[in-house]
Amino acid sequence: MQGKDAFGCDCLSFASHDDHEAFRADPTHLSLIARFIEVKSGTVRLTPNEVAAAERHKAKYFIYQIVFDAGSRASAHLTIVADPLSHKSALARECEVRIEEIGSREKLRLSAVAR
């Protein structure tokens, strides 16, 4: 699913095969989902849709962060955090400015100058 109907995560996890099959038959039964899992590599930044899902699903929303060892993808470290928004001291606020959407912006063309 994508857009407003999306779950706001990369993976859904179920406690049993029966729960998974029941959910496949009727995807409106969100109570069958054991974990809403968002997978990140490196720095963890959540999209607005992911933040909304984390707020909605709380203890059932997980971030799985995978960090590969330097210079190799042969081994990695996996860190799992439940209910990431409940950890207030770990949250950072960011502000995104979509400059291309500002009609009054000033655009200049720059060229390299040889000395």
C-alpha positions as CSV (number, residue, x, y, z in Angstrom):
1,M,0.0,0.0,0.0
2,Q,1.1,3.6,-0.6
3,G,-0.1,7.0,0.2
4,K,-2.7,7.7,2.9
5,D,-3.7,4.0,3.0
6,A,-0.1,2.9,3.7
7,F,0.9,1.4,7.1
8,G,3.8,3.9,7.5
9,C,6.4,1.1,7.8
10,D,8.5,-1.3,5.7
11,C,7.3,-4.6,7.1
12,L,4.4,-6.1,9.1
13,S,5.1,-8.9,11.5
14,F,2.6,-11.4,12.8
15,A,2.6,-13.7,15.9
16,S,1.5,-16.7,13.9
17,H,0.8,-18.0,10.4
18,D,-2.9,-18.0,11.2
19,D,-2.8,-14.3,12.1
20,H,-1.0,-13.6,8.8
21,E,-3.6,-15.5,6.8
22,A,-6.5,-13.9,8.6
23,F,-5.0,-10.5,7.9
24,R,-4.5,-11.3,4.3
25,A,-8.2,-12.2,4.1
26,D,-9.2,-9.0,5.8
27,P,-6.5,-6.2,6.0
28,T,-8.8,-4.0,8.1
29,H,-8.0,-6.1,11.2
30,L,-4.9,-4.3,12.3
31,S,-5.1,-6.0,15.8
32,L,-3.6,-9.1,14.0
33,I,-0.4,-7.2,13.4
34,A,2.2,-7.9,16.1
35,R,4.8,-5.4,14.9
36,F,4.9,-2.5,12.4
37,I,8.6,-2.4,11.5
38,E,10.5,0.5,9.9
39,V,13.9,-0.5,8.7
40,K,16.7,2.1,8.6
41,S,20.4,2.1,7.7
42,G,22.6,4.7,9.3
43,T,20.9,7.8,10.7
44,V,17.2,7.3,11.5
45,R,14.9,10.0,10.1
46,L,11.2,9.3,9.9
47,T,8.9,10.7,7.2
48,P,5.7,12.4,8.3
49,N,3.8,9.2,7.4
50,E,6.2,7.1,9.5
51,V,5.8,9.6,12.4
52,A,2.0,9.3,12.2
53,A,2.2,5.5,12.2
54,A,4.5,5.5,15.2
55,E,2.1,7.8,17.0
56,R,-0.8,5.6,16.1
57,H,0.7,2.2,16.9
58,K,2.9,3.1,19.8
59,A,4.3,-0.1,21.4
60,K,3.6,-2.1,18.3
61,Y,5.8,0.3,16.1
62,F,9.5,-0.7,15.9
63,I,12.6,0.7,14.3
64,Y,15.1,-1.8,13.1
65,Q,18.4,0.0,12.5
66,I,21.1,-1.9,10.6
67,V,24.6,-0.6,10.6
68,F,27.1,-2.4,8.4
69,D,30.7,-2.8,9.6
70,A,33.1,-0.4,8.0
71,G,34.1,-1.3,4.5
72,S,32.1,-4.5,4.3
73,R,28.5,-5.7,4.0
74,A,29.6,-9.2,5.3
75,S,28.5,-8.4,8.9
76,A,26.3,-5.8,10.6
77,H,24.8,-4.7,13.8
78,L,21.0,-4.7,14.3
79,T,19.4,-2.4,16.9
80,I,15.7,-2.7,17.7
81,V,13.7,0.0,19.4
82,A,10.0,-0.3,20.3
83,D,7.7,2.8,20.5
84,P,10.5,5.1,19.3
85,L,8.5,8.3,19.9
86,S,8.2,7.5,23.6
87,H,11.9,8.1,24.0
88,K,11.7,11.9,24.3
89,S,15.4,12.4,25.0
90,A,16.4,10.7,21.8
91,L,14.1,12.8,19.5
92,A,15.5,15.7,17.4
93,R,13.3,18.2,15.7
94,E,14.1,19.0,12.1
95,C,12.7,21.6,9.7
96,E,12.6,20.9,6.0
97,V,12.3,23.9,3.7
98,R,11.2,23.0,0.1
99,I,12.9,25.9,-1.6
100,E,11.7,24.9,-5.1
101,E,8.1,25.6,-3.9
102,I,8.9,29.2,-2.9
103,G,7.8,31.4,-5.8
104,S,9.7,34.5,-4.6
105,R,13.0,32.7,-4.4
106,E,16.1,34.2,-6.1
107,K,17.9,31.9,-8.5
108,L,21.4,32.7,-9.8
109,R,23.6,30.8,-12.2
110,L,27.2,30.3,-11.0
111,S,30.2,29.5,-13.1
112,A,33.7,28.6,-12.1
113,V,36.2,31.3,-12.6
114,A,39.8,30.3,-13.6
115,R,42.6,32.3,-11.9
